[in-house]
Amino acid sequence: MADQGFDYIAIAAPTRGDKGKDAKTPTERYAATLTAELNRMAADGWEYLRADVLPSEERSGLTGRSTVYHNLLVFRRAKVAAGPTAAGAAPVV
């Protein structure tokens, strides 16, 4: 059986924590916000893989450029297997 592979998605990490009844400190608020985001993605079938900080060259003023760093959360999920007409399989008649 051939490896089906994965689909990947990267989303921006939360930049601040949302207020919650159980989260008292900024760290607890941020952790609760991050947990909610991870659970939201997991509910859609995405598996958390890692967090990355990646550079992006962006415009600064009219002619300038500057490097900005973005915090990203990377997720993956198994590709959905094709139906009976997949490569090497005979179509159903």
N, C-alpha and C positions, 0 to 999 in steps of 0.2 A: 504494500500500500504506500503510495507516494505521500510525502509530507504536503499538507494543504497550505501551510504558511500562515502568515498573520497579516492583518490590517493594523496600521498604527495611526494614532492621533495624538497631537500635542495641543494642550490648551494652556492658557495663561494661568499661572498660580494666583490664588487670591492675594491681594496686596494689603488687605486689612481684615480684621476679624469683625463679624457682625455681633451685635449685642444679643445675648441670650440670658434666660433666667438662671441657668446654672453656671454660666461662665462669669467669673468675677474679675479676673485679671486680664490684661491684654493678651498674654500668652495663652490663657485658657480660651479666650474668645477666638483667637486665630486658630488654635487647634480644633475647636468645634466647627469653624467655617471650613477648614481644610478637610475634616472628617466628613462633613456633609457633601462636599464636592466629590470626594473619593467614592462615597456611597451612591451618589447620583449616577456617576459613570458606571459603577459596578452593576447597578440596576439595569443598565442598557447593555450589559454583557462585556464591558471593557475591564480588563485586568490592569491594575496599576503596575507600571514597570519601573519608572525612576523619575527623579526631578533633575532638570538640567538648567544651567545658566548659559545662554548662548548670545553672542554678539550680533548686532544688526547695525549696519551703516544707514544713518538717516540724515535727512536734510536739516541743516541748521542755518537759518537765515536764507538769503537769496542764492548764494553760491557756495556756502560752506557745507561741510559734512562732519558728522560726529558719530562716534560709536556709542550705542546704547546697549545695555545688557538686559535681557528678558529672562525671567524665571518661568520655566515651563514644566508642566506635568505631562509625562509621556505614558500612554496607555496602549494596550494591544488586545486584540481578540482574534480567535481563529477564523480564517476565511470560511465562508459558508460553502460547503461542497456543492458542486453542480449536480444537476439531476441525472437521469439515466443516459443522456446524450453527451456525457463528458467524454473527453478524448480517450479513445480506446474502448469505449462502451458502445454496444450496438443499440440503435434506437428501438423502442418498443413498438411493435406493429399490431 
